[in-house]
Amino acid sequence: MRSIERIGVWPVGLVGGLIVETAKLSQDNNVSFNSVWKPERPFPIDMAAFAINLSLALDPNAFFTYDVPRGYQESHFLTALGLKRNDLELKADGCTKVYVWHTRTERALLSERERLKFWQGSLNNVETAAVR
């Protein structure tokens, strides 16, 4: 966390119907996401998937509002701070390790595709690490 210059992001386990929801960095340094829930959002990530530098948190534009559609609070917050996808710093070893999970006292609601991947043993390395 101390090394975050603007905004750090990392994978989150068991969120959004996925085993792992994460950012990905392409070879041409563009950031994309594997989110299946409203992937058209500017930042299709969960609140648990990022942290901002304290200097940004002290910005007067850093506030949460309930006057945005469901699921857009993260995007609204980050966009109001002037952040763009190319500002994202991929933490957790380049978003290859899972250190954060959504945990509840109820069963995770994974999509059918994600359940099949789990039961058929076709998880990628990040997903495998998340469920160990």
Phi and psi restraints in degrees (value plus and minus 20) as a CYANA .aco file:
   2 ARG   PHI     -83.7   -43.7
   2 ARG   PSI     -45.3    -5.3
   3 SER   PHI    -103.7   -63.7
   3 SER   PSI     -23.6    16.4
   4 ILE   PHI     -90.4   -50.4
   4 ILE   PSI     100.9   140.9
   5 GLU   PHI    -104.1   -64.1
   5 GLU   PSI     -63.9   -23.9
   6 ARG   PHI    -148.5  -108.5
   6 ARG   PSI     -86.9   -46.9
   7 ILE   PHI    -162.6  -122.6
   7 ILE   PSI     105.2   145.2
   8 GLY   PHI    -124.1   -84.1
   8 GLY   PSI     121.6   161.6
   9 VAL   PHI    -148.8  -108.8
   9 VAL   PSI     135.6   175.6
  10 TRP   PHI    -175.2  -135.2
  10 TRP   PSI     143.5   183.5
  11 PRO   PHI     -88.6   -48.6
  11 PRO   PSI     132.2   172.2
  12 VAL   PHI    -147.2  -107.2
  12 VAL   PSI     110.8   150.8
  13 GLY   PHI    -105.4   -65.4
  13 GLY   PSI     125.9   165.9
  14 LEU   PHI      37.4    77.4
  14 LEU   PSI      38.9    78.9
  15 VAL   PHI    -163.5  -123.5
  15 VAL   PSI     127.0   167.0
  16 GLY   PHI      42.1    82.1
  16 GLY   PSI       8.2    48.2
  17 GLY   PHI      59.3    99.3
  17 GLY   PSI     -15.5    24.5
  18 LEU   PHI    -131.4   -91.4
  18 LEU   PSI     136.0   176.0
  19 ILE   PHI     -88.0   -48.0
  19 ILE   PSI     -63.5   -23.5
  20 VAL   PHI    -159.8  -119.8
  20 VAL   PSI     105.6   145.6
  21 GLU   PHI    -123.0   -83.0
  21 GLU   PSI     109.5   149.5
  22 THR   PHI    -172.8  -132.8
  22 THR   PSI     142.3   182.3
  23 ALA   PHI    -107.8   -67.8
  23 ALA   PSI     134.6   174.6
  24 LYS   PHI    -154.0  -114.0
  24 LYS   PSI     124.2   164.2
  25 LEU   PHI    -130.3   -90.3
  25 LEU   PSI     102.3   142.3
  26 SER   PHI    -100.1   -60.1
  26 SER   PSI     151.6   191.6
  27 GLN   PHI     -84.1   -44.1
  27 GLN   PSI     -45.8    -5.8
  28 ASP   PHI    -114.8   -74.8
  28 ASP   PSI       1.2    41.2
  29 ASN   PHI      44.4    84.4
  29 ASN   PSI       8.5    48.5
  30 ASN   PHI    -114.6   -74.6
  30 ASN   PSI     118.2   158.2
  31 VAL   PHI    -114.5   -74.5
  31 VAL   PSI     110.7   150.7
  32 SER   PHI    -148.5  -108.5
  32 SER   PSI     155.2   195.2
  33 PHE   PHI    -153.0  -113.0
  33 PHE   PSI     134.3   174.3
  34 ASN   PHI    -117.8   -77.8
  34 ASN   PSI      -6.6    33.4
  35 SER   PHI     -77.5   -37.5
  35 SER   PSI     116.9   156.9
  36 VAL   PHI    -125.0   -85.0
  36 VAL   PSI     -34.8     5.2
  37 TRP   PHI    -116.2   -76.2
  37 TRP   PSI      92.1   132.1
  38 LYS   PHI      30.7    70.7
  38 LYS   PSI      37.8    77.8
  39 PRO   PHI     -85.5   -45.5
  39 PRO   PSI     -32.0     8.0
  40 GLU   PHI     -97.9   -57.9
  40 GLU   PSI     -25.8    14.2
  41 ARG   PHI     -81.0   -41.0
  41 ARG   PSI     128.9   168.9
  42 PRO   PHI     -76.2   -36.2
  42 PRO   PSI     -58.7   -18.7
  43 PHE   PHI    -151.1  -111.1
  43 PHE   PSI      66.3   106.3
  44 PRO   PHI     -99.8   -59.8
  44 PRO   PSI      47.3    87.3
  45 ILE   PHI    -154.2  -114.2
  45 ILE   PSI     144.3   184.3
  46 ASP   PHI    -109.3   -69.3
  46 ASP   PSI     134.6   174.6
  47 MET   PHI     -74.5   -34.5
  47 MET   PSI     -51.8   -11.8
  48 ALA   PHI     -95.8   -55.8
  48 ALA   PSI     -24.3    15.7
  49 ALA   PHI    -117.5   -77.5
  49 ALA   PSI     -14.6    25.4
  50 PHE   PHI    -172.5  -132.5
  50 PHE   PSI     141.4   181.4
  51 ALA   PHI    -162.9  -122.9
  51 ALA   PSI     127.8   167.8
  52 ILE   PHI    -133.4   -93.4
  52 ILE   PSI     136.6   176.6
  53 ASN   PHI     -85.2   -45.2
  53 ASN   PSI     125.6   165.6
  54 LEU   PHI     -75.9   -35.9
  54 LEU   PSI     -54.5   -14.5
  55 SER   PHI     -80.2   -40.2
  55 SER   PSI     -53.2   -13.2
  56 LEU   PHI     -94.4   -54.4
  56 LEU   PSI     -56.3   -16.3
  57 ALA   PHI     -84.2   -44.2
  57 ALA   PSI     -46.9    -6.9
  58 LEU   PHI    -103.3   -63.3
  58 LEU   PSI     -26.0    14.0
  59 ASP   PHI     -84.8   -44.8
  59 ASP   PSI     115.3   155.3
  60 PRO   PHI     -81.5   -41.5
  60 PRO   PSI     -40.1    -0.1
  61 ASN   PHI    -102.9   -62.9
  61 ASN   PSI     -23.0    17.0
  62 ALA   PHI    -103.8   -63.8
  62 ALA   PSI      71.8   111.8
  63 PHE   PHI    -171.0  -131.0
  63 PHE   PSI     136.1   176.1
  64 PHE   PHI    -120.0   -80.0
  64 PHE   PSI     125.1   165.1
  65 THR   PHI    -152.8  -112.8
  65 THR   PSI     131.0   171.0
  66 TYR   PHI    -115.0   -75.0
  66 TYR   PSI     -17.0    23.0
  67 ASP   PHI    -110.5   -70.5
  67 ASP   PSI      16.2    56.2
  68 VAL   PHI    -148.9  -108.9
  68 VAL   PSI     134.0   174.0
  69 PRO   PHI     -80.1   -40.1
  69 PRO   PSI     132.5   172.5
  70 ARG   PHI     -73.4   -33.4
  70 ARG   PSI     111.8   151.8
  71 GLY   PHI      71.6   111.6
  71 GLY   PSI     -26.2    13.8
  72 TYR   PHI    -125.2   -85.2
  72 TYR   PSI     -15.5    24.5
  73 GLN   PHI     -83.0   -43.0
  73 GLN   PSI     -63.4   -23.4
  74 GLU   PHI     -80.2   -40.2
  74 GLU   PSI     -69.1   -29.1
  75 SER   PHI     -82.0   -42.0
  75 SER   PSI     -61.7   -21.7
  76 HIS   PHI     -83.0   -43.0
  76 HIS   PSI     -66.2   -26.2
  77 PHE   PHI     -80.3   -40.3
  77 PHE   PSI     -70.0   -30.0
  78 LEU   PHI     -90.0   -50.0
  78 LEU   PSI     -57.5   -17.5
  79 THR   PHI     -87.3   -47.3
  79 THR   PSI     -59.0   -19.0
  80 ALA   PHI     -82.1   -42.1
  80 ALA   PSI     -45.1    -5.1
  81 LEU   PHI    -104.9   -64.9
  81 LEU   PSI     -18.3    21.7
  82 GLY   PHI      59.0    99.0
  82 GLY   PSI      -4.1    35.9
  83 LEU   PHI    -102.1   -62.1
  83 LEU   PSI     128.3   168.3
  84 LYS   PHI    -148.5  -108.5
  84 LYS   PSI     144.8   184.8
  85 ARG   PHI     -76.8   -36.8
  85 ARG   PSI     -54.5   -14.5
  86 ASN   PHI     -93.2   -53.2
  86 ASN   PSI     -25.4    14.6
  87 ASP   PHI    -103.1   -63.1
  87 ASP   PSI     -34.8     5.2
  88 LEU   PHI     -86.8   -46.8
  88 LEU   PSI     111.3   151.3
  89 GLU   PHI    -125.3   -85.3
  89 GLU   PSI      91.7   131.7
  90 LEU   PHI     -96.2   -56.2
  90 LEU   PSI      90.7   130.7
  91 LYS   PHI    -116.8   -76.8
  91 LYS   PSI    -188.5  -148.5
  92 ALA   PHI      35.0    75.0
  92 ALA   PSI      32.6    72.6
  93 ASP   PHI      36.7    76.7
  93 ASP   PSI      32.9    72.9
  94 GLY   PHI      48.8    88.8
  94 GLY   PSI      11.3    51.3
  95 CYS   PHI      43.5    83.5
  95 CYS   PSI      16.0    56.0
  96 THR   PHI    -128.5   -88.5
  96 THR   PSI     -24.4    15.6
  97 LYS   PHI    -142.8  -102.8
  97 LYS   PSI     125.7   165.7
  98 VAL   PHI    -130.1   -90.1
  98 VAL   PSI      98.4   138.4
  99 TYR   PHI    -138.0   -98.0
  99 TYR   PSI     -23.7    16.3
 100 VAL   PHI    -150.0  -110.0
 100 VAL   PSI     111.7   151.7
 101 TRP   PHI    -150.3  -110.3
 101 TRP   PSI     128.4   168.4
 102 HIS   PHI    -102.3   -62.3
 102 HIS   PSI     103.1   143.1
 103 THR   PHI    -143.8  -103.8
 103 THR   PSI     117.5   157.5
 104 ARG   PHI    -163.9  -123.9
 104 ARG   PSI     150.3   190.3
 105 THR   PHI    -107.8   -67.8
 105 THR   PSI      -9.4    30.6
 106 GLU   PHI    -138.9   -98.9
 106 GLU   PSI     142.7   182.7
 107 ARG   PHI     -85.1   -45.1
 107 ARG   PSI     119.8   159.8
 108 ALA   PHI     -85.6   -45.6
 108 ALA   PSI     118.2   158.2
 109 LEU   PHI    -115.3   -75.3
 109 LEU   PSI      63.7   103.7
 110 LEU   PHI    -105.0   -65.0
 110 LEU   PSI     129.2   169.2
 111 SER   PHI     -86.8   -46.8
 111 SER   PSI     141.8   181.8
 112 GLU   PHI     -78.0   -38.0
 112 GLU   PSI     -62.4   -22.4
 113 ARG   PHI     -79.6   -39.6
 113 ARG   PSI     -62.5   -22.5
 114 GLU   PHI     -89.0   -49.0
 114 GLU   PSI     -58.8   -18.8
 115 ARG   PHI     -82.3   -42.3
 115 ARG   PSI     -63.0   -23.0
 116 LEU   PHI     -82.8   -42.8
 116 LEU   PSI     -63.3   -23.3
 117 LYS   PHI     -77.2   -37.2
 117 LYS   PSI     -61.9   -21.9
 118 PHE   PHI     -84.6   -44.6
 118 PHE   PSI     -72.0   -32.0
 119 TRP   PHI     -92.4   -52.4
 119 TRP   PSI     -47.5    -7.5
 120 GLN   PHI    -108.0   -68.0
 120 GLN   PSI     -23.2    16.8
 121 GLY   PHI      51.1    91.1
 121 GLY   PSI      10.1    50.1
 122 SER   PHI    -128.6   -88.6
 122 SER   PSI      17.4    57.4
 123 LEU   PHI     -98.9   -58.9
 123 LEU   PSI     127.3   167.3
 124 ASN   PHI     -99.8   -59.8
 124 ASN   PSI     157.1   197.1
 125 ASN   PHI     -79.9   -39.9
 125 ASN   PSI     -61.5   -21.5
 126 VAL   PHI     -86.0   -46.0
 126 VAL   PSI     -63.7   -23.7
 127 GLU   PHI     -84.7   -44.7
 127 GLU   PSI     -61.5   -21.5
 128 THR   PHI     -80.0   -40.0
 128 THR   PSI     -65.3   -25.3
 129 ALA   PHI     -83.6   -43.6
 129 ALA   PSI     -52.7   -12.7
 130 ALA   PHI     -89.9   -49.9
 130 ALA   PSI     -49.6    -9.6
 131 VAL   PHI    -121.9   -81.9
 131 VAL   PSI     -18.4    21.6
